[in-house]
Amino acid sequence: MELWQVLLKNATEEREGEGGVEIDTEKLFEKECYKVLERIRAILNNDSLTDSECFEKIESVVCLFEEIGSDGGSRHDFG
């Protein structure tokens, strides 16, 4: 699932019991945190990095993505 889909799904679920509260997707997607998350995601998708060079950093970032319900991509198949 794309990151924007995860963020929209989470925002929708958070408002589920509020009687159809409108979500301002423009604000949701324009937040600086989203831009930073996209940059982190690009790092995770960079197959030129070796796991031995950045394993711990990648593991920490992947765990953060998993906490919000996104996947870790191809970088989290260690087990």
Phi, psi and omega in degrees: 000135178294153182301319180297326178292320178297314180297318179294318178299314179297318180295321178294315180296323179296331183259006187308316183272010185261015175071045175074039177296132181288141178255125177277091185295329179299314178294319181302315185274344181268353180300145181300326180299324178294318179299319179293318178298322177296322178294319177297317180301321178298322177297316180298326182274359181278100183284356178282342177281140177266149180297327180294332180283329188219026185306308184297318179294316179297316180301316180296317181292317179300318179298323176296317177298318180296327178297329180266003176095008177266169179264169180267005180066202184285355183271002183233048178245044187278351186233000000 
